[in-house]
Amino acid sequence: MISEGIVVGFTAKDRLRKWVRLERLRLEKEELPHTEYNSTTRNNRRKENVKMEENMTVDMWAKAWKEGKTSHIPELCDMFTKHVDKMLNSRKEVKCFVPLCGKAVEMKWLWDKGHEVVGVECGEEALKEFFEENKIGCSIEEIPEIKGKLYKSDDGRIRLYCCDFYLFNSAIESEFGAVWDSGALNAINETDQEKYVNIIKSLMGNKCVNLTVIDDATDWEIPVNFDKMRTWFKDGFRVEANDYVKAGEKLESFGIKGQQLYTISKI
C-alpha cells in the first residue's frame, strides 16, 4: 500500500501493476511448454494477474519496496502544486497527513514551509530513503500499539509511521488540518476502501481540507467516483470534484487516462 509524490500523481501501484504483469507473463512462458501457451492460457493467467493486482497485501507492498520494484521521480505532483493553496488555506504550521506516503516529495516541501507532516507507510525502505535522500536527521523508535516503528525528524515536525495502515488510529495522531492523498485510496483493495475512508475521517480535525487524487484507469477499474465519495463523506463533510487532468505519455503507458481531484472539507 504505497503512494508517492511524483509527476501528475503517478503512483507506485501503477508501476507495481506493470511489474506484476510483466513478471507473470515471463514466468508463464517459462513454466509452460510452447504448445500449451495459447490464447486461452494467456487469458486465464491475465485474470489471475488482475486478482493479484487488486489484492496486494502489506507484506507484498513492503517486499516490493525492499526489492526496488517501486520507482520514484523526485518532482512535485502537478495536482499538488496547482491546489496546495486550497489545502493549506493561508494557514501556518498546519498538521498534514499523508496516507501510504512512500517517500513523497510533497512531505519535504510541506516541512520546508514550516508545516508538520505525519505519514503512514508499510515499506520501511521508503522511510529510510526519505530521510537519507533529503539529509534530514531522524530517530527511530518501536511503537507496540501499531506493531511498527516511528521515524521522527530531529525537530519533531516529520513523523513517519511504518506499519499496517489499518492499525493506525486517532489515539496515535489526530486533529489534522490537511490531508494529501495522492493515489492512496486508489491503491488499496476495493473491499477495504470504506474502512480506509473511516480512518481518514476519524483523523480529520476542525476545518481540515483533504485533497484526494484518483486515477481514471482503462484496463483496471477501481470504482472510486463522485457518488461514492459523497456517500463516504456525507455527514459533516463537503465533497467537490474540482479538477481533471488528462494523462501524459507516461501515465497512458500504464493504462491511465487521466486523474480526478476531489476536495473533501470538514464542516
VEXSELUM-338941 format. One record per residue (C-alpha): x, y, z. Coordinates in steps of 0.05 Angstrom, whole numbers, plus 5000, padded with zeros to 4 digits. Each point is the difference from the previous one (the first is absolute). Layout:
REM residues N
XYZ
...
END
This chain:
REM residues 267
500050005000
504250574974
499150704976
505450464971
500350734983
502250004928
498350314933
492450064992
499149545060
502949394965
499149485055
504349425022
494249524990
499750184926
507349814992
499349385044
494049764959
504250044937
505749625034
495049475023
497449914929
506849964968
502649525053
493949554995
500549984924
507449835005
498749445050
494249694962
504349954937
505449655040
495249535036
495949774940
502349614938
499450434938
494249594973
496050135063
501150764999
493950204960
494850555003
495649635051
505949915047
501950734993
492950235015
499549565062
506750245026
498150734987
493849915043
504649745055
504550614991
494250485009
497949645064
507250035025
500550744983
493650175037
501749595063
506950245019
501649855072
504250415049
505749504994
499750034924
500550765000
505749995051
503749474958
499150424937
503350595034
505749585027
501349694932
499750664963
493649834962
497450715010
503650574965
499950745021
500250654962
502350575045
495150534975
493750295030
493449744975
496650494953
493449945039
503850185063
503450634973
493450224968
495649905061
504450015062
497850715018
492849745004
502349455048
504050475045
495050584994
505150545021
501249645066
506849945033
502949395036
494649544974
500149285024
499949604934
498549264991
502849604941
497049294998
504149454968
505450524992
505849634970
505450534995
495550534970
503850644984
493950405021
501749835072
506750354995
496750604966
494950075056
505549935053
504250534966
494050475004
499549915075
494449505003
499549365041
499949344959
497549325022
500249414952
498449265003
503549484957
501149255005
506550014959
505650175048
505050094943
496050594976
500450355067
507449875007
501250284930
495750615013
504350245058
506649794968
498650324932
497550655031
505750015051
495250075058
502349735067
495249535034
499049525057
496549324998
495749705054
495649395007
492550135007
496849375029
492950264991
500749974924
505049424998
504750474963
505050565005
500150765000
505250384959
500250705030
504050604975
504750335051
495450605004
493949555010
496150314942
500449384955
497349365029
499549404954
496949365027
502149344971
494149535010
493749704971
495550614984
494049665033
503649985067
500950764999
494750395037
498250665034
503049775066
506950034965
499050664962
493850424988
497150704986
503350084932
498950664963
501649724932
500449334963
503949874936
497649344969
503649894934
497749324978
499249685069
492549884995
501449764929
505449515023
496249615053
495749404987
492950164981
497249615058
503950445049
498250684971
494450165049
504349785059
505650454974
495350594993
497449915071
507150055027
501350634959
493550325026
501949855072
506750364990
497350634968
499650585049
495850634999
500250354932
504549464971
500850014924
501549334967
502649984928
498949304971
502649824930
496649414965
502549664936
495349934941
502349324976
498549614937
501649265008
499349965076
494150355032
500050185073
493150305010
501450655035
495350534974
496350635021
493949625025
504249545044
504150585027
493650375019
497249385033
506349875040
500850735021
492750205009
499150215073
504250605022
504050034934
499450344933
502749664937
501750374936
502649724934
504850574984
504749824944
501449474947
506849944967
500949594937
505749505006
506650124966
503949484961
503049665062
493349915034
496749774936
505149454993
497349725066
492850034978
498350655034
495550484961
500350565050
499350205072
494350305040
500950445061
494950005056
500150515056
497049765065
498950545053
497849885072
494350475017
END
